[in-house]
Structures are given as structure tokens and as C-alpha cells.
């Protein structure tokens, strides 16, 4: 029910990393600057943070931070050339801020194996009943994303029936993820049996190309859409601190890098506002990235004891929408 309400609300209040506040014709006249704002939210799937797994290779059962919600907002400023500079019709600079949240709240015995592995507590296997039905796993994960994008746009086609715009867009994204996983017992909720705190810092350097279209449906309403594709290079630094019962906390740090692909789309409507040249867009959006930074906690008995928890990369999809307001600076 919550997910359905979020997706419905996202059509009015959401932002996707690949969508722009201005799609199709520019609101500004040639030789003018324009300014835009966005706000939003939606749902996210993937980028499975494998917080813990059962400790045998024949019965591995991950309990993941694999689904959550995001809210975001942003601003853009752009300029439409009076005399196009070569193929460039206008330039836009975007800044997007996002916050992604995921939670785990379920009964499980899986957490202990990975927690003890990180903390070096193999002896505890003989002193605790890991199949106690009262064991409970709780986890929360918060991710902050900051993305800036520079768009070089060219008007390919402009007729009474529709408009096509091509866009080349280098982008940079910074990601910081903090997560806390705790194991408790329902009969003794104040006692902490296991805890792990993870931290991820990642930087994405990428380039994507897009095609945007606008088709008038009436004098006051237009259909707008966008499709984009590109690639990026990502580097990440991770840190993980684990503690089991009264043992000393053990910290692990690592780094990694990967190449990934990014694909996005948007479809919605655009309406003019009372202020001359201003417009409002409502879009449903999707943003898919093949490699997003996460942490891989490998289960016990499937690797040498010296192999550490490591940086990992997994795919992620954001589904939502956005509302955008653009007006010329006159």
C-alpha cells in the first residue's frame, strides 16, 4: 500500500537523475537565460547491500537492503544562444540532491555468521543457539546523492507537429551511504547481540546522450518525453565495523572501481503558466544504473578466513516522476 501511494505521489513530486526540468522547446527566447527548479521522490530497487548471509555455501540466504524510497530536489540554469554556436542551441547546468532510505525489520538467524566473521568470533558458535526463534534483525540504510550535469543541446527538428532535441551530457555524482545492522532477541530487546556499521563513499564520472521530444496536444498542453543512454566510471571506498556480544569491535576498509552503464527515460505533460515563457512539466521517470557502489559481506565457510569484506557493485533502478518549473530571466 505504501509503495503504491509513493509511486502515485511521485508523479506530482519526484525527480529522476536522468530527467531534465526542461524537455523539448526552451521556454526562453534566443539570447535569454532561463532558470528551473525540481522536487520529488519515488521508489528504488536493486543495489543489494548484502548485510548478512547464512554461513554455508549450500544454504546461503541473503537478507538485503534491496528496496527503498527516495526524495530529491534540484535546480538548473541555462542559456539559449541567439546565434547557435555550431550545433549547440542551448546549454544547461543542473544540480540534483537526493536522499535514499531502506530498512530491514524481520526475524532471522542469518546475521550472526557474517557479524562473527568480521569480528573474529568463531568460538561463539559453541555458546549460542543461532536457531532461537526469538532472534531479530533490524537495519537501516541512508544514502545521500549529489549530482551535477552539464547539458549541450541541439535543436534537430522544430515544426508545428513536434520538436526533437539532442543532448550530450557529462555528469558527476557523489554517493555517501551509511548503514547500521543490529541483532536483538525479542525477549530481551535492550541487549545488543550483534552490530555492524558500514560506510560507503563513491564518485561517478560519466557521459550520456539523450533525445527529447515535444508534441503539442492543444494550445495549452503538450506531450513531452526523453530517452537517454551512457556510461560511467565509479570508484568507491568502504569501511565496516562489526561487534558481537562483548567482543572488541573489528574494523575493515577497502576500495574498488568499476565501469557501468546508465539508461533512462521520461514521459509526461507540459503546460504554459501565466508568466510569459514559464512552463510546468509533470513526468513519470526511470533511471537504471548497472553498477552502483555497495558492500559484499561474504558468508563463512565459503572463503579463506583472511579474505576480507570487500567493495562491490550492483545494479539499481529508480522509478518515480517529477515536477519541474522553468521560467525565463528577463
C-alpha positions in Angstrom: 0.0 0.0 0.0 2.8 2.4 0.9 4.7 1.7 -2.3 1.5 2.3 -4.4 1.0 5.7 -2.7 4.6 6.6 -3.1 4.6 5.8 -6.8 1.3 7.7 -7.3 2.6 10.7 -5.4 5.9 10.6 -7.3 4.0 11.6 -10.5 3.5 15.0 -8.8 6.6 15.2 -6.5 9.6 13.4 -7.8 12.9 13.7 -9.6 14.9 11.2 -11.6 18.7 11.6 -12.1 18.4 11.4 -15.9 15.4 13.7 -16.4 15.7 17.4 -17.0 13.4 20.3 -15.9 13.3 21.5 -19.5 12.3 18.9 -22.1 11.6 19.9 -25.7 11.4 23.6 -26.7 13.2 26.0 -24.5 11.0 28.4 -22.6 13.5 31.2 -23.1 13.7 33.1 -26.4 17.1 33.2 -28.3 19.6 35.2 -26.3 17.9 34.7 -23.0 18.8 32.9 -19.7 16.3 30.6 -18.0 16.0 29.1 -14.5 14.3 25.9 -13.3 13.5 24.1 -10.1 12.5 20.5 -9.4 11.4 18.4 -6.3 10.3 14.8 -5.9 10.5 11.3 -4.6 9.9 7.7 -5.7 11.0 4.1 -5.2 14.3 2.4 -5.8 15.2 -1.3 -6.3 18.5 -3.2 -6.5 22.0 -2.2 -5.4 21.7 -5.1 -2.9 23.7 -4.3 0.2 24.2 -7.9 1.3 24.2 -7.2 5.0 24.4 -10.8 6.1 24.1 -14.3 4.9 23.7 -17.8 6.3 27.1 -19.4 6.8 27.1 -22.4 4.5 27.7 -22.4 0.7 24.8 -24.9 0.3 22.3 -22.8 2.2 23.1 -19.1 1.6 20.2 -16.9 2.3 20.8 -13.1 2.0 18.7 -10.6 3.8 19.3 -7.4 1.8 18.8 -3.7 1.8 17.4 -4.1 -1.7 14.3 -1.8 -1.8 13.6 1.7 -0.6 12.3 5.2 -1.1 14.0 8.3 -2.4 13.3 12.1 -2.3 15.2 14.7 -4.2 15.2 18.2 -5.5 17.3 20.3 -7.8 17.9 23.5 -9.7 19.1 24.4 -13.2 20.2 27.4 -15.1 20.5 27.6 -18.8 21.2 29.9 -21.8 19.7 29.7 -25.3 22.0 31.1 -27.9 20.8 33.8 -30.2 23.3 32.6 -32.8 23.9 28.9 -32.2 27.5 28.0 -31.5 28.0 25.3 -34.1 25.5 22.6 -33.4 24.8 23.8 -29.8 21.4 25.6 -29.4 21.5 25.9 -25.6 23.5 25.0 -22.6 22.1 23.9 -19.2 23.8 23.3 -15.8 21.9 21.1 -13.3 22.4 20.3 -9.7 20.4 17.5 -8.1 20.3 16.4 -4.4 18.8 13.1 -3.4 18.2 11.1 -0.2 17.5 7.3 -0.3 16.3 5.3 2.6 16.0 1.5 3.1 15.0 -0.5 6.2 15.1 -4.2 7.3 12.8 -5.4 10.1 12.4 -9.1 10.1 13.2 -12.3 12.1 16.3 -14.1 11.0 19.3 -16.1 12.3 21.5 -15.2 9.3 23.1 -12.1 10.7 25.3 -13.8 13.2 27.5 -15.6 10.8 28.8 -12.6 9.0 28.9 -10.5 12.1 31.1 -13.0 13.9 33.2 -13.4 10.7 34.1 -9.7 10.7 34.7 -9.6 14.5 36.7 -12.9 14.6 34.3 -14.7 16.9 34.3 -18.3 15.7 34.3 -19.6 19.3 30.8 -18.2 19.8 29.3 -21.0 17.6 29.5 -23.3 20.6 27.9 -21.0 23.1 24.8 -19.5 21.4 21.7 -21.0 19.9 21.6 -19.4 16.5 18.3 -21.0 15.6 16.5 -19.3 18.5 13.2 -18.2 17.0 13.3 -15.0 19.1 16.3 -13.6 17.3 15.5 -10.5 15.3 17.4 -8.4 12.7 16.9 -4.7 12.3 18.7 -2.5 9.8 18.5 1.0 8.3 20.5 2.5 5.5 20.6 6.1 4.4 22.2 7.3 1.1 22.9 10.9 0.1 23.5 11.6 -3.6 24.7 14.8 -5.2 24.8 15.0 -8.9 25.8 17.8 -11.3 25.3 17.7 -15.0 26.2 19.9 -17.9 24.0 19.6 -21.0 24.8 20.7 -24.5 21.6 20.7 -26.6 20.9 21.0 -30.3 17.5 21.5 -31.9 17.2 18.8 -34.5 13.6 19.4 -35.7 11.1 22.2 -34.9 7.7 22.0 -36.7 4.1 22.7 -35.7 3.6 18.9 -35.0 6.6 18.2 -32.9 10.1 19.1 -31.7 13.2 17.0 -31.4 16.3 18.0 -29.3 19.6 16.1 -29.0 21.6 16.4 -25.8 25.2 15.5 -24.8 25.7 15.4 -21.0 28.8 14.8 -19.0 27.9 14.2 -15.3 29.4 13.7 -11.9 27.7 12.0 -8.9 28.9 11.7 -5.3 27.3 9.0 -3.1 27.6 8.6 0.7 25.9 5.6 2.3 25.7 4.8 6.0 24.0 1.7 7.3 23.5 0.1 10.8 22.6 -3.6 11.3 21.7 -4.8 14.8 20.6 -8.2 16.1 18.4 -8.5 19.2 16.3 -11.0 21.0 12.5 -10.4 21.3 12.5 -11.4 25.0 15.5 -9.0 25.7 15.2 -6.2 23.2 17.6 -3.8 25.1 20.5 -6.2 24.8 22.6 -6.0 21.6 23.8 -9.4 20.4 25.5 -8.1 17.2 26.1 -4.8 15.5 27.7 -3.8 12.2 28.1 -0.2 10.9 29.0 0.3 7.2 30.1 3.4 5.3 30.4 3.9 1.5 31.8 6.9 -0.3 31.7 6.7 -4.1 32.3 9.0 -7.1 30.8 8.6 -10.6 32.3 10.2 -13.7 30.1 9.7 -16.7 28.7 10.8 -20.1 25.3 10.2 -21.6 23.4 11.2 -24.7 19.7 11.9 -24.9 16.9 12.6 -27.3 14.0 14.8 -26.1 10.7 15.4 -27.9 7.7 17.6 -27.5 4.4 17.2 -29.3 1.6 19.8 -28.9 -1.8 18.3 -28.0 -3.6 21.6 -27.7 -2.9 25.3 -27.2 -2.3 24.7 -23.5 -1.0 21.2 -23.3 2.0 19.3 -24.8 3.2 15.7 -24.6 6.9 15.5 -23.7 9.4 12.6 -23.5 13.0 11.7 -23.2 15.3 8.7 -23.7 19.0 8.6 -22.6 21.9 6.2 -22.5 25.5 6.5 -21.4 28.3 5.1 -19.4 30.5 6.0 -16.4 33.5 5.1 -14.2 32.9 4.7 -10.5 35.4 4.5 -7.6 34.4 3.6 -4.0 35.9 3.5 -0.5 34.2 1.4 2.1 34.5 0.9 5.9 32.9 -1.7 8.1 32.9 -2.1 11.9 31.5 -5.2 13.5 31.0 -6.3 17.1 29.5 -9.5 18.5 28.3 -9.6 22.2 31.1 -8.2 24.4 33.9 -8.7 21.9 36.1 -5.8 20.7 34.9 -4.1 17.6 36.8 -5.0 14.4 37.2 -2.5 11.5 37.7 -3.3 7.8 38.4 -0.8 5.0 38.7 -1.4 1.3 38.3 0.3 -2.1 37.1 -0.7 -5.6 36.4 0.7 -9.1 34.2 -0.4 -11.9 32.7 0.7 -15.3 29.0 0.9 -15.7 26.1 1.8 -18.0 23.2 4.2 -17.4 19.8 4.2 -19.2 16.8 6.5 -18.5 13.5 7.7 -19.8 10.7 10.1 -19.1 7.2 10.7 -20.3 4.6 13.3 -19.3 2.9 16.6 -20.0 3.9 20.3 -20.2 1.6 23.3 -19.6 2.4 27.0 -20.0 1.9 29.3 -17.0 0.6 32.8 -16.7 4.0 34.3 -16.6 5.2 34.8 -20.2 7.5 32.0 -21.2 7.2 30.0 -17.9 6.1 26.3 -18.0 5.3 23.4 -15.7 6.2 19.8 -16.5 4.8 16.6 -14.9 6.8 13.5 -15.8 7.0 9.8 -14.9 10.7 8.8 -14.9 13.0 5.8 -14.8 16.8 5.8 -14.2 18.8 2.5 -14.4 22.5 2.1 -13.5 24.3 -1.2 -14.0 26.9 -0.7 -11.2 26.2 1.2 -8.0 28.7 1.0 -5.1 27.8 -1.3 -2.2 29.5 -3.7 0.2 29.8 -7.5 -0.1 29.9 -9.4 3.2 30.8 -13.0 2.1 29.4 -15.8 4.3 31.5 -18.0 6.4 32.9 -21.4 5.2 32.9 -20.2 1.5 36.3 -18.4 1.5 39.7 -18.4 3.3 39.5 -16.6 6.7 41.9 -14.0 5.5 39.7 -12.8 2.6 38.1 -9.6 3.8 34.7 -8.0 3.3 35.1 -6.1 0.1 33.8 -3.3 -2.1 31.1 -4.5 -4.6 28.9 -3.1 -7.3 25.3 -4.0 -8.1 22.6 -2.6 -10.5 19.9 -0.1 -9.3 16.7 1.2 -10.8 14.8 4.4 -9.6 11.2 4.7 -10.6 9.2 7.8 -9.9 8.3 11.0 -11.7 9.0 14.7 -11.3 7.5 18.2 -11.3 9.6 20.9 -12.9 9.1 24.7 -13.1 11.1 26.7 -15.7 10.9 30.4 -16.4 13.0 32.9 -18.4 15.2 35.5 -16.8 14.0 38.8 -18.3 
